[in-house]
Amino acid sequence: MKNILIVEDEILIQQSLKKLLERRGFFVEVSSSGKTAIEMILSKDYDRIVCDLMLQDISGFDVIEESKKKYNANQLSKKFIIMTAYNSPQVLSRANSYKCLLINKPFDDLEQAMRLMTE
């Protein structure tokens, strides 16, 4: 069973994703805070980390940067999926620099988003 961490400060989105993924048989933990997510990432192992870009305390990119204490660049690119409603050229460029998947919110195709999160 895959372990997934969802880092999302919008509780409705967070809980909806958690329920959808759990129904598919995944173990899911959540965090509303980027700083708490970093502590969780550094202390536990996750197969996939789905992280919102714009959190209330820090950015999703900050979470990825701090995760470099545990994972190398290749591991980060396989573990992290960035969710964002802000897909400016700067955001896309920075996401590409980490080689992470990027999912736009709101989801155009929920089924496709679920597949990406669980691959």
Rosetta blueprint (number, residue, H / E / L):
1 M L
2 K L
3 N E
4 I E
5 L E
6 I E
7 V E
8 E L
9 D L
10 E L
11 I H
12 L H
13 I H
14 Q H
15 Q H
16 S H
17 L H
18 K H
19 K H
20 L H
21 L H
22 E H
23 R H
24 R L
25 G L
26 F L
27 F E
28 V E
29 E E
30 V E
31 S E
32 S L
33 S L
34 G H
35 K H
36 T H
37 A H
38 I H
39 E H
40 M H
41 I H
42 L H
43 S H
44 K L
45 D L
46 Y L
47 D L
48 R E
49 I E
50 V E
51 C E
52 D E
53 L L
54 M E
55 L L
56 Q L
57 D L
58 I L
59 S E
60 G H
61 F H
62 D H
63 V H
64 I H
65 E H
66 E H
67 S H
68 K L
69 K L
70 K L
71 Y L
72 N L
73 A H
74 N H
75 Q H
76 L H
77 S H
78 K H
79 K H
80 F E
81 I E
82 I E
83 M E
84 T E
85 A L
86 Y L
87 N L
88 S L
89 P H
90 Q H
91 V H
92 L H
93 S H
94 R H
95 A H
96 N H
97 S H
98 Y H
99 K L
100 C L
101 L E
102 L E
103 I E
104 N E
105 K L
106 P L
107 F L
108 D L
109 D L
110 L H
111 E H
112 Q H
113 A H
114 M H
115 R H
116 L H
117 M H
118 T H
119 E L
